[in-house]
């Protein structure tokens, strides 16, 4: 099958909690439904709902619980995949297996799990201090092993149609998993029949060494923050080589890149929008943001905006317990000689890929990475806004389809079908 670029639209969280407080009859689902229906009409492959577990953290006020949210969206869509972000650090694998199995059933095979290990929120789960990244990823690896085993605990033919059309269950084809591990002891099997996709699509987000180690073993798609083409080439080469060493199929995991797009009808308009955005930055608060990107505990109050930061400020990456991948990105930017002002500007996009221009120019940027083999899945945002929706659907996507990069329609009934992902028996 010819390689094409998959697309994912963000579908969570609007209108905000303060708007809801003013109008309690208005639901956040209303806007998400609009986004979902617009995405499906545009043949966008999947809808994505993020998650954060702490009040007051960036973007978390009014956040929705992702699994419930995408389950609701499954009833107003029929083709788009449904990606829910759920942490392995604070959830038990038996519950995770049942919840995603249920989502796959109620959506007729459109479920995907964006697996994260959480860098915040431990105070809400009675776990004491946040475990180290190595501990979190060790738990995540065991969780995936257990969840996959539970999904596979019903062998083919365990549930079939009898002569009268009624379901016939063969208990001999349903096996306990009898898992005994470092973190969990689970007998199994799962009490939910085989899934439409056999397993939901597994997406993993994490760019630290521990995160990559998990992704190369299990993930079918990895979600990444890769600000430059060179970053994307280095990361893709590294993760694909490690995946091949684990015997993974060539081309896996797929690379899912965030894409922070600033659209303009003309190049001059796009440049103006970028300039206005930069002029609106609060650079004093930006110092705290950059310190956070470097793992926290760094005082930048006296640093000069237009001078390079000394490398003596660089943190010990191995000692960082939260968002280690972001610290690696911003440490590299400091080594490359970026000023504090430039670091604050980069922090507005938290180190993600940011492009400004006309839809055609943005399509050029996307095609460059796609042709280089370092981009397989692209995030798209802003579909709730009429102007942004027009730029994305009638501009960027139209151009990418004209070039043969994005497919014109869904390939099949399940998300796996549409992404061209198959499972070996």
C-alpha positions as CSV (number, residue, x, y, z in Angstrom):
1,X,0.0,0.0,0.0
2,X,1.4,3.4,-1.0
3,X,2.6,5.4,2.0
4,X,0.4,8.4,3.0
5,X,0.3,10.9,5.8
6,X,-2.3,10.3,8.5
7,X,-4.0,13.3,10.2
8,X,-5.2,13.8,13.7
9,X,-7.4,16.7,15.0
10,X,-7.4,17.9,18.6
11,X,-11.0,17.7,20.0
12,X,-10.9,18.6,23.7
13,X,-11.8,21.2,26.2
14,X,-13.7,24.2,24.7
15,X,-15.4,26.4,25.6
16,X,-13.4,27.1,28.8
17,X,-14.6,26.7,32.3
18,X,-15.2,30.4,32.8
19,X,-17.5,30.5,29.8
20,X,-19.3,27.5,31.3
21,X,-19.6,29.3,34.6
22,X,-21.4,32.1,32.8
23,X,-23.6,29.8,30.8
24,X,-24.1,26.5,32.7
25,X,-26.4,25.2,29.9
26,X,-23.5,25.2,27.5
27,X,-21.5,22.0,27.3
28,X,-17.8,21.5,26.4
29,X,-19.1,18.6,24.3
30,X,-20.9,21.0,22.0
31,X,-17.7,22.4,20.6
32,X,-16.0,19.1,20.5
33,X,-18.9,17.7,18.5
34,X,-18.5,20.5,16.0
35,X,-14.8,19.7,15.7
36,X,-15.5,15.9,15.4
37,X,-18.0,16.4,12.7
38,X,-15.9,18.8,10.8
39,X,-12.9,16.5,11.1
40,X,-14.9,13.5,9.8
41,X,-16.3,15.5,6.9
42,X,-12.7,16.4,6.0
43,X,-11.7,12.7,6.3
44,X,-9.2,13.4,9.1
45,X,-8.2,10.0,10.5
46,X,-8.6,10.5,14.2
47,X,-9.6,12.8,17.1
48,X,-7.2,13.3,20.0
49,X,-8.0,14.3,23.6
50,X,-5.0,15.1,25.9
51,X,-5.0,14.9,29.7
52,X,-3.3,16.5,32.7
53,X,-4.0,15.6,36.3
54,X,-3.3,18.7,38.3
55,X,-5.3,21.9,38.9
56,X,-3.6,25.1,37.8
57,X,-1.0,23.5,35.5
58,X,-0.8,24.9,32.0
59,X,-3.9,24.0,30.0
60,X,-5.4,21.9,32.8
61,X,-8.2,24.1,34.1
62,X,-11.4,22.6,33.0
63,X,-9.7,19.5,31.4
64,X,-12.0,16.6,30.6
65,X,-11.6,13.0,31.5
66,X,-10.4,11.6,28.1
67,X,-12.0,8.2,27.9
68,X,-15.5,9.4,28.8
69,X,-15.0,12.3,26.4
70,X,-14.1,10.2,23.4
71,X,-16.8,7.7,24.2
72,X,-19.3,10.5,23.9
73,X,-17.7,11.5,20.6
74,X,-18.0,7.9,19.3
75,X,-21.8,8.4,19.2
76,X,-21.6,11.5,16.9
77,X,-19.0,10.0,14.5
78,X,-18.7,6.8,12.5
79,X,-15.3,6.8,10.9
80,X,-12.8,9.0,12.8
81,X,-10.5,7.2,15.3
82,X,-10.7,8.1,19.0
83,X,-7.4,8.7,20.8
84,X,-7.6,9.0,24.6
85,X,-4.6,10.0,26.7
86,X,-4.4,7.9,29.9
87,X,-1.6,7.5,32.3
88,X,-0.1,4.1,33.4
89,X,1.4,5.7,36.6
90,X,-2.0,6.2,38.3
91,X,-4.2,3.5,36.7
92,X,-4.4,-0.3,37.1
93,X,-3.9,-2.4,33.9
94,X,-7.0,-4.5,34.4
95,X,-9.2,-1.4,34.5
96,X,-7.3,0.1,31.5
97,X,-7.8,-3.1,29.5
98,X,-11.5,-3.1,30.2
99,X,-12.0,0.6,29.6
100,X,-10.2,0.6,26.2
101,X,-11.9,-2.7,25.2
102,X,-15.2,-1.1,25.9
103,X,-14.3,2.0,23.9
104,X,-13.3,-0.2,21.0
105,X,-16.6,-2.0,21.1
106,X,-18.8,1.1,21.4
107,X,-16.9,2.8,18.6
108,X,-16.9,-0.3,16.3
109,X,-13.1,-0.5,16.2
110,X,-11.9,3.1,16.4
111,X,-10.1,3.2,19.8
112,X,-6.5,4.3,20.4
113,X,-4.6,4.7,23.6
114,X,-2.1,7.5,24.0
115,X,0.0,6.1,26.7
116,X,1.7,8.5,29.1
117,X,3.5,8.1,32.4
118,X,2.5,11.5,33.9
119,X,5.0,14.1,35.2
120,X,2.4,15.8,37.5
121,X,-0.5,14.9,39.7
122,X,1.0,12.5,42.2
123,X,-0.5,14.5,45.1
124,X,-4.0,13.4,44.0
125,X,-3.3,9.6,44.1
126,X,-1.8,9.0,47.5
127,X,1.5,7.8,46.0
128,X,3.9,10.1,47.8
129,X,6.6,11.5,45.6
130,X,6.5,11.1,41.9
131,X,8.5,7.9,40.9
132,X,11.5,8.5,38.8
133,X,11.2,8.3,35.0
134,X,12.9,4.9,35.1
135,X,10.4,3.6,37.6
136,X,7.4,5.1,35.8
137,X,8.5,3.5,32.5
138,X,9.2,0.2,34.1
139,X,5.6,0.2,35.4
140,X,4.3,1.3,32.0
141,X,6.1,-1.6,30.2
142,X,4.6,-4.1,32.6
143,X,1.2,-2.4,32.2
144,X,1.3,-2.8,28.4
145,X,2.4,-6.4,28.7
146,X,-0.6,-7.1,31.0
147,X,-3.1,-5.2,28.9
148,X,-2.1,-6.9,25.7
149,X,-2.2,-10.3,27.4
150,X,-5.7,-9.5,28.7
151,X,-6.9,-8.4,25.2
152,X,-5.5,-11.6,23.8
153,X,-6.9,-13.9,26.5
154,X,-9.8,-14.7,24.2
155,X,-8.5,-17.0,21.5
156,X,-10.0,-17.1,18.0
157,X,-13.3,-19.0,18.0
158,X,-14.0,-18.4,21.7
159,X,-17.2,-16.7,20.8
160,X,-19.1,-17.7,17.7
161,X,-22.6,-17.8,16.3
162,X,-24.6,-21.1,16.9
163,X,-27.1,-22.7,14.4
164,X,-29.9,-20.6,15.9
165,X,-27.9,-17.3,15.5
166,X,-27.3,-17.1,19.3
167,X,-23.8,-16.6,20.7
168,X,-22.0,-19.8,21.7
169,X,-19.1,-19.5,24.2
170,X,-16.3,-22.0,24.3
171,X,-14.6,-21.5,27.7
172,X,-11.7,-23.7,26.7
173,X,-10.6,-20.9,24.4
174,X,-10.5,-18.3,27.1
175,X,-7.4,-18.5,29.2
176,X,-6.1,-16.8,32.4
177,X,-3.0,-14.8,31.9
178,X,-1.6,-15.6,35.4
179,X,0.7,-12.6,35.5
180,X,3.1,-12.2,38.3
181,X,5.4,-9.1,38.0
182,X,7.2,-6.4,39.8
183,X,4.2,-4.1,40.0
184,X,1.1,-6.3,39.4
185,X,-0.3,-9.8,40.1
186,X,-3.3,-10.4,37.8
187,X,-5.0,-13.7,37.1
188,X,-7.3,-12.7,34.2
189,X,-8.8,-13.3,31.7
190,X,-10.6,-10.2,30.8
191,X,-14.4,-10.5,30.9
192,X,-15.0,-8.6,27.6
193,X,-15.3,-10.5,24.3
194,X,-12.7,-10.0,21.6
195,X,-12.3,-6.5,20.3
196,X,-13.1,-5.3,16.8
197,X,-9.5,-4.3,16.3
198,X,-8.2,-7.2,18.5
199,X,-6.2,-4.4,20.3
200,X,-6.7,-0.7,20.2
201,X,-3.9,1.2,18.4
202,X,-1.1,2.0,20.9
203,X,0.4,5.5,20.8
204,X,3.2,6.5,23.2
205,X,4.4,10.0,24.2
206,X,7.8,10.4,25.7
207,X,11.2,11.4,24.3
208,X,13.5,10.7,27.2
209,X,15.8,7.6,27.0
210,X,13.3,5.7,29.2
211,X,10.4,6.8,27.0
212,X,12.2,5.8,23.8
213,X,13.0,2.4,25.3
214,X,9.3,1.8,25.9
215,X,8.2,3.1,22.5
216,X,10.6,0.9,20.5
217,X,9.2,-2.2,22.3
218,X,5.5,-1.5,22.2
219,X,4.3,1.6,20.4
220,X,2.8,1.6,17.0
221,X,3.0,5.4,16.9
222,X,5.2,7.7,18.9
223,X,4.1,11.3,19.6
224,X,7.0,13.7,19.5
225,X,8.1,17.3,19.8
226,X,10.7,17.8,17.0
227,X,11.2,21.5,16.3
228,X,13.6,21.1,13.3
229,X,14.1,18.7,10.4
230,X,17.5,17.8,11.8
231,X,15.8,16.9,15.2
232,X,13.3,14.8,13.3
233,X,15.9,12.9,11.3
234,X,18.1,12.2,14.3
235,X,15.1,11.0,16.4
236,X,13.6,8.9,13.7
237,X,16.8,7.2,12.8
238,X,17.5,6.4,16.5
239,X,14.1,5.1,17.4
240,X,13.7,3.0,14.2
241,X,17.1,1.4,14.7
242,X,16.3,0.5,18.2
243,X,12.9,-0.9,17.1
244,X,14.5,-3.0,14.4
245,X,16.8,-4.4,17.1
246,X,13.7,-5.6,18.9
247,X,12.4,-7.3,15.8
248,X,9.8,-4.7,15.0
249,X,8.3,-4.4,11.6
250,X,10.2,-2.0,9.3
251,X,8.7,1.5,9.5
252,X,7.5,1.1,13.0
253,X,6.8,3.0,15.1
254,X,5.2,5.7,13.0
255,X,6.3,9.2,13.8
256,X,3.4,11.5,15.0
257,X,4.6,15.1,15.2
258,X,2.9,18.1,16.7
259,X,2.4,20.9,14.3
260,X,1.9,24.5,15.6
261,X,0.7,26.3,12.5
262,X,0.3,30.0,12.0
263,X,-1.8,30.5,8.8
264,X,-1.9,33.6,6.7
265,X,-3.7,34.4,3.4
266,X,-0.3,35.8,2.4
267,X,3.2,35.3,3.6
268,X,3.2,38.9,4.9
269,X,0.0,38.3,6.9
270,X,1.6,35.2,8.5
271,X,4.7,37.1,9.4
272,X,2.5,39.8,11.0
273,X,0.6,37.3,13.1
274,X,3.9,35.8,14.3
275,X,5.2,39.3,15.1
276,X,2.1,40.2,17.0
277,X,2.3,37.0,19.0
278,X,5.9,37.7,19.9
279,X,5.1,41.2,21.0
280,X,2.4,40.0,23.3
281,X,4.8,37.7,25.3
282,X,5.3,38.5,28.9
283,X,9.1,38.0,29.0
284,X,9.3,38.2,32.8
285,X,6.9,35.3,33.2
286,X,8.7,33.7,30.3
287,X,11.8,33.3,32.5
288,X,9.8,31.0,34.8
289,X,8.6,29.1,31.8
290,X,12.1,28.4,30.5
291,X,13.2,27.5,34.0
292,X,10.4,24.9,34.0
293,X,11.4,23.6,30.6
294,X,14.9,23.0,32.1
295,X,13.4,20.9,35.0
296,X,12.9,23.7,37.5
297,X,15.2,25.0,40.3
298,X,17.0,27.4,38.0
299,X,17.0,31.2,38.7
300,X,16.8,33.2,35.5
301,X,15.6,36.5,37.1
302,X,19.0,38.3,36.5
303,X,19.8,36.8,33.1
304,X,19.8,39.3,30.2
305,X,17.3,38.6,27.5
306,X,19.6,39.1,24.6
307,X,22.5,37.2,25.8
308,X,23.3,33.5,25.7
309,X,22.8,31.5,28.9
310,X,25.9,30.0,30.3
311,X,26.2,26.2,30.0
312,X,26.9,26.1,33.7
313,X,23.1,26.5,34.2
314,X,22.4,23.3,32.3
315,X,20.8,20.7,34.6
316,X,21.9,17.1,35.1
317,X,19.4,15.4,32.8
318,X,19.6,12.2,34.8
319,X,18.5,14.0,37.9
320,X,15.3,15.5,36.4
321,X,12.1,13.7,37.5
322,X,9.6,15.6,35.3
323,X,9.4,16.2,31.6
324,X,13.0,15.1,31.0
325,X,12.5,15.2,27.2
326,X,11.7,18.9,27.3
327,X,14.9,19.5,29.4
328,X,16.9,17.8,26.8
329,X,15.5,20.0,24.0
330,X,16.1,23.2,25.8
331,X,19.5,22.2,27.0
332,X,20.5,21.6,23.4
333,X,19.1,25.1,22.4
334,X,21.4,26.6,25.1
335,X,24.4,24.7,23.8
336,X,23.6,26.0,20.3
337,X,23.9,29.6,21.6
338,X,20.3,30.8,21.7
339,X,19.6,33.8,23.8
340,X,17.1,33.9,26.7
341,X,14.7,35.9,24.5
342,X,14.8,33.1,21.9
343,X,14.4,30.4,24.5
344,X,11.3,32.2,25.9
345,X,9.9,32.4,22.4
346,X,10.5,28.7,21.8
347,X,8.9,27.9,25.1
348,X,5.6,29.4,23.9
349,X,5.3,26.2,21.8
350,X,7.0,24.1,24.5
351,X,9.7,23.0,22.0
352,X,7.2,21.8,19.3
353,X,7.5,22.2,15.5
354,X,6.2,25.7,14.7
355,X,5.6,26.9,11.1
356,X,4.1,30.1,9.7
357,X,3.0,30.9,6.2
358,X,0.3,30.4,3.6
359,X,-1.4,27.0,3.4
360,X,0.9,26.2,0.4
361,X,4.0,27.1,2.3
362,X,2.9,25.0,5.3
363,X,2.2,22.1,2.9
364,X,5.8,22.5,1.6
365,X,7.1,22.2,5.2
366,X,5.0,19.1,5.8
367,X,6.0,17.5,2.5
368,X,9.7,18.1,3.3
369,X,9.4,16.0,6.4
370,X,7.1,13.4,4.8
371,X,9.5,12.9,1.9
372,X,12.4,12.6,4.3
373,X,10.6,9.7,6.0
374,X,10.4,11.4,9.4
375,X,6.7,12.3,9.5
376,X,3.8,9.7,9.4
377,X,1.1,11.3,11.4
378,X,0.4,15.1,11.6
379,X,-1.6,17.0,14.3
380,X,-4.1,19.6,13.2
381,X,-5.7,22.2,15.4
382,X,-8.2,25.0,15.5
383,X,-11.1,23.4,13.6
384,X,-13.6,25.0,15.9
385,X,-12.6,28.4,14.5
386,X,-14.2,29.1,11.1
387,X,-11.2,30.9,9.7
388,X,-8.7,28.3,10.9
389,X,-11.0,25.5,9.7
390,X,-11.0,27.0,6.3
391,X,-7.2,27.3,6.2
392,X,-6.7,23.7,7.4
393,X,-9.4,21.9,5.3
394,X,-9.7,24.0,2.2
395,X,-6.0,25.1,2.2
396,X,-3.5,22.8,3.8
397,X,-5.3,19.5,3.4
398,X,-6.5,20.3,-0.1
399,X,-3.0,21.0,-1.1
400,X,-1.6,17.9,0.5
401,X,-4.2,15.8,-1.2
402,X,-3.4,17.4,-4.5
403,X,0.2,16.3,-4.0
404,X,-0.9,12.7,-3.2
405,X,0.5,12.9,0.4
406,X,-2.9,12.7,2.3
407,X,-5.4,10.1,1.2
408,X,-8.8,11.3,-0.1
409,X,-11.0,9.0,2.0
410,X,-11.0,6.5,4.8
411,X,-9.6,3.1,3.9
412,X,-11.8,0.9,6.0
413,X,-14.1,0.5,9.1
414,X,-11.5,0.5,11.8
415,X,-8.7,2.9,12.9
416,X,-6.2,0.2,12.1
417,X,-7.5,-0.1,8.6
418,X,-7.3,3.6,8.1
419,X,-3.7,3.8,9.4
420,X,-2.5,0.7,7.6
421,X,-1.5,-0.9,10.9
422,X,-1.8,-4.7,11.1
423,X,-1.3,-7.1,14.1
424,X,0.6,-10.3,13.7
425,X,-1.3,-13.4,15.0
